[in-house]
Amino acid sequence: IKVNIGGRELVAQMNTISMGGLSFNVDEMLEKGGSLTMKIKGPDGTELEVEGKVVWSEANQSYGVQFSEAKQGLAHTIQSWTNQLVKSDR
């Protein structure tokens, strides 16, 4: 994923995603409570841009982000990605 925070664009490795947010690792220190914009590319190539807030962090530069808004179709797109990933694991 691409993370834009404070005018900086960072490339991060997404760990998990759910309807309410996601977690990722990035080689930068991010501030808890900080707002950011993420560009997330799904397994089907669809790209979403969503805003969020850092709600937790760990010493290994792993972060949890809560989505700030429920953009139209966000839940549907995430569910579709989840279904595709489950099918590919079988």
Contacts in CASP RR format, 6 or more apart in sequence:
PFRMAT RR
TARGET T0000
AUTHOR 0000-0000-0000
METHOD contacts of the structure
MODEL  1
IKVNIGGRELVAQMNTISMGGLSFNVDEMLEKGGSLTMKIKGPDGTELEV
EGKVVWSEANQSYGVQFSEAKQGLAHTIQSWTNQLVKSDR
1 11 0 8 1.000
1 12 0 8 1.000
1 13 0 8 1.000
1 14 0 8 1.000
1 22 0 8 1.000
1 24 0 8 1.000
1 38 0 8 1.000
1 39 0 8 1.000
1 40 0 8 1.000
1 41 0 8 1.000
2 9 0 8 1.000
2 10 0 8 1.000
2 11 0 8 1.000
2 12 0 8 1.000
2 38 0 8 1.000
2 39 0 8 1.000
3 9 0 8 1.000
3 10 0 8 1.000
3 11 0 8 1.000
3 12 0 8 1.000
3 24 0 8 1.000
3 26 0 8 1.000
3 36 0 8 1.000
3 37 0 8 1.000
3 38 0 8 1.000
4 10 0 8 1.000
4 36 0 8 1.000
4 37 0 8 1.000
4 38 0 8 1.000
4 39 0 8 1.000
5 30 0 8 1.000
5 34 0 8 1.000
5 35 0 8 1.000
5 36 0 8 1.000
5 37 0 8 1.000
6 36 0 8 1.000
8 28 0 8 1.000
10 26 0 8 1.000
10 27 0 8 1.000
10 28 0 8 1.000
11 26 0 8 1.000
12 24 0 8 1.000
12 25 0 8 1.000
12 26 0 8 1.000
13 24 0 8 1.000
13 25 0 8 1.000
13 26 0 8 1.000
14 22 0 8 1.000
14 23 0 8 1.000
14 24 0 8 1.000
14 40 0 8 1.000
15 22 0 8 1.000
15 23 0 8 1.000
15 24 0 8 1.000
15 25 0 8 1.000
15 62 0 8 1.000
16 22 0 8 1.000
16 23 0 8 1.000
17 40 0 8 1.000
17 78 0 8 1.000
17 81 0 8 1.000
17 82 0 8 1.000
18 78 0 8 1.000
19 74 0 8 1.000
19 75 0 8 1.000
19 78 0 8 1.000
19 79 0 8 1.000
20 66 0 8 1.000
20 67 0 8 1.000
21 52 0 8 1.000
21 64 0 8 1.000
21 65 0 8 1.000
21 66 0 8 1.000
21 67 0 8 1.000
22 38 0 8 1.000
22 40 0 8 1.000
22 64 0 8 1.000
22 65 0 8 1.000
22 67 0 8 1.000
23 62 0 8 1.000
23 63 0 8 1.000
23 64 0 8 1.000
23 65 0 8 1.000
24 62 0 8 1.000
24 63 0 8 1.000
24 64 0 8 1.000
24 65 0 8 1.000
25 60 0 8 1.000
25 61 0 8 1.000
25 62 0 8 1.000
25 63 0 8 1.000
26 61 0 8 1.000
26 63 0 8 1.000
27 61 0 8 1.000
28 61 0 8 1.000
29 61 0 8 1.000
30 36 0 8 1.000
30 54 0 8 1.000
30 57 0 8 1.000
30 63 0 8 1.000
31 54 0 8 1.000
32 54 0 8 1.000
32 55 0 8 1.000
32 56 0 8 1.000
32 57 0 8 1.000
33 53 0 8 1.000
33 54 0 8 1.000
33 55 0 8 1.000
34 53 0 8 1.000
34 54 0 8 1.000
35 51 0 8 1.000
35 52 0 8 1.000
35 53 0 8 1.000
35 68 0 8 1.000
36 51 0 8 1.000
36 52 0 8 1.000
36 53 0 8 1.000
36 54 0 8 1.000
36 65 0 8 1.000
37 49 0 8 1.000
37 50 0 8 1.000
37 51 0 8 1.000
37 52 0 8 1.000
38 49 0 8 1.000
38 50 0 8 1.000
38 51 0 8 1.000
38 52 0 8 1.000
38 65 0 8 1.000
39 47 0 8 1.000
39 48 0 8 1.000
39 49 0 8 1.000
40 47 0 8 1.000
40 48 0 8 1.000
40 49 0 8 1.000
40 50 0 8 1.000
41 47 0 8 1.000
42 48 0 8 1.000
42 81 0 8 1.000
43 81 0 8 1.000
43 84 0 8 1.000
43 85 0 8 1.000
43 88 0 8 1.000
44 80 0 8 1.000
44 81 0 8 1.000
44 84 0 8 1.000
46 77 0 8 1.000
46 81 0 8 1.000
48 71 0 8 1.000
48 74 0 8 1.000
48 77 0 8 1.000
50 67 0 8 1.000
50 68 0 8 1.000
50 69 0 8 1.000
50 71 0 8 1.000
50 74 0 8 1.000
51 67 0 8 1.000
51 68 0 8 1.000
51 69 0 8 1.000
52 65 0 8 1.000
52 66 0 8 1.000
52 67 0 8 1.000
52 68 0 8 1.000
52 69 0 8 1.000
53 65 0 8 1.000
53 66 0 8 1.000
53 68 0 8 1.000
54 63 0 8 1.000
54 64 0 8 1.000
54 65 0 8 1.000
55 64 0 8 1.000
55 65 0 8 1.000
55 66 0 8 1.000
56 63 0 8 1.000
56 64 0 8 1.000
57 63 0 8 1.000
57 64 0 8 1.000
67 74 0 8 1.000
END
